[in-house]
Amino acid sequence: MIKMSVYYPGDGGSKFDHDYYRTSHMPLIQERLGDACLRYEIDKGLAGLEPGSAPEFVAACHIYSPTLGTFQEAFGPHRAEIFADVANYTDIAPIVQISEIVEG
């Protein structure tokens, strides 16, 4: 299984509409990916390690898929639509990582 993680760094001045992300953007991705999206999670940054510090990331999402090939095949045809929707909730340049889930 793989996990695609998208992190949105917090810089204190950029916009991020958590409601839109939760109610529109992520459901759009789930719909477009179909069975290639086993599930997804959304993180909303609350704080950094030190009390009172800001979070490193204002938000993140994690999309789980059976294999890298399955994910890429499902995502590819919808890439432009998904990327175009980003402007509706943020102006932050995301950091993306695809990882293999390793059981311990």
C-alpha positions as CSV (number, residue, x, y, z in Angstrom):
1,M,0.0,0.0,0.0
2,I,1.1,3.6,-0.7
3,K,0.3,6.9,0.9
4,M,0.4,10.2,-0.9
5,S,0.9,13.0,1.6
6,V,0.4,16.7,0.8
7,Y,1.7,19.2,3.3
8,Y,0.8,22.9,3.4
9,P,3.6,24.8,5.2
10,G,2.5,27.5,7.6
11,D,4.0,30.9,7.0
12,G,1.7,33.0,9.0
13,G,0.3,35.0,6.0
14,S,-1.1,32.6,3.5
15,K,-4.8,31.6,3.1
16,F,-6.1,28.2,3.7
17,D,-9.9,27.5,3.7
18,H,-10.2,24.3,5.8
19,D,-14.0,24.0,5.2
20,Y,-13.6,24.0,1.5
21,Y,-10.7,21.6,1.7
22,R,-12.8,19.2,3.8
23,T,-16.2,19.5,2.0
24,S,-15.2,20.1,-1.6
25,H,-11.5,19.4,-2.6
26,M,-10.9,16.1,-0.8
27,P,-14.3,14.6,-1.9
28,L,-13.5,15.7,-5.5
29,I,-10.2,13.7,-5.3
30,Q,-12.0,10.7,-3.8
31,E,-14.6,10.8,-6.5
32,R,-12.1,11.1,-9.3
33,L,-9.8,8.4,-8.0
34,G,-12.6,5.9,-7.3
35,D,-11.3,2.6,-6.1
36,A,-7.7,3.9,-6.2
37,C,-8.5,5.9,-3.1
38,L,-8.9,3.4,-0.3
39,R,-9.4,6.2,2.2
40,Y,-8.0,9.6,3.1
41,E,-7.2,11.6,6.2
42,I,-7.0,15.4,6.7
43,D,-4.8,17.0,9.3
44,K,-5.4,20.5,10.6
45,G,-2.3,22.0,12.2
46,L,-2.8,23.1,15.8
47,A,0.6,23.8,17.3
48,G,4.3,23.1,17.1
49,L,6.3,21.2,19.7
50,E,6.8,24.1,22.0
51,P,3.8,25.4,24.0
52,G,2.4,28.4,22.2
53,S,4.3,27.8,18.9
54,A,2.6,27.8,15.5
55,P,2.3,24.5,13.6
56,E,4.9,23.8,10.8
57,F,2.0,22.9,8.5
58,V,-1.5,24.5,8.5
59,A,-2.9,21.4,6.9
60,A,-2.0,18.0,5.4
61,C,-3.8,15.2,3.7
62,H,-2.9,11.5,3.3
63,I,-4.4,9.5,0.5
64,Y,-4.1,5.7,0.6
65,S,-3.9,3.6,-2.5
66,P,-3.2,-0.1,-3.2
67,T,-0.1,0.6,-5.4
68,L,1.9,3.4,-6.9
69,G,0.8,2.3,-10.4
70,T,-2.9,2.2,-9.4
71,F,-2.7,5.7,-7.9
72,Q,-0.8,7.2,-10.8
73,E,-3.2,5.7,-13.4
74,A,-6.2,7.0,-11.6
75,F,-4.8,10.4,-10.8
76,G,-3.3,11.2,-14.2
77,P,-6.4,11.9,-16.2
78,H,-7.7,14.3,-13.4
79,R,-4.4,16.1,-12.6
80,A,-5.4,19.4,-14.3
81,E,-8.8,19.5,-12.7
82,I,-7.5,18.7,-9.2
83,F,-4.6,21.2,-9.5
84,A,-7.0,23.9,-10.8
85,D,-9.2,23.5,-7.7
86,V,-6.3,24.3,-5.3
87,A,-6.7,28.0,-5.9
88,N,-10.2,27.7,-4.4
89,Y,-8.8,27.0,-0.9
90,T,-5.1,28.1,-0.7
91,D,-2.2,30.1,-2.1
92,I,0.3,27.9,-0.4
93,A,2.7,25.8,-2.5
94,P,2.3,22.3,-1.2
95,I,5.0,19.7,-0.5
96,V,4.1,16.3,-1.8
97,Q,5.6,12.9,-0.9
98,I,4.5,9.4,-1.9
99,S,5.5,6.7,0.6
100,E,5.3,3.0,0.9
101,I,3.4,1.9,4.0
102,V,5.8,-0.4,5.9
103,E,4.2,-2.5,8.6
104,G,6.2,-2.9,11.8
